[in-house]
Amino acid sequence: MSKTTFETIFEFMRDCPEFHVRQDHGGRQAIPIEHQLLMTLLYFGSLDTIHKIADRFGVSEYSVLSSRDKVIAASLRSLKRNL
């Protein structure tokens, strides 16, 4: 995927409500949307395990799956809106 294509997808995703987090959530810092999108694209485009992806980004396996679900939900919301 080209950098331009990634940036186009990112521009769409950053305004999606699925990625809005409360500022007072406590715990760890929220994972940047760019990383969530990169993890999801890696998940779909490679044979890496969830464990390897989580390790590469320094997050938990749950975070990889949660990020994947957010990207899918945002994509589906866009499809429904444009049908």
Secondary structure, DSSP 8 states (H G I E B T S, - for coil): --HHHHHHHHHHHTTSGGG---TT--SS----HHHHHHHHHHHHHS---HHHHHHHHT--HHHHHHHHHHHHHHHHHHHHHH-
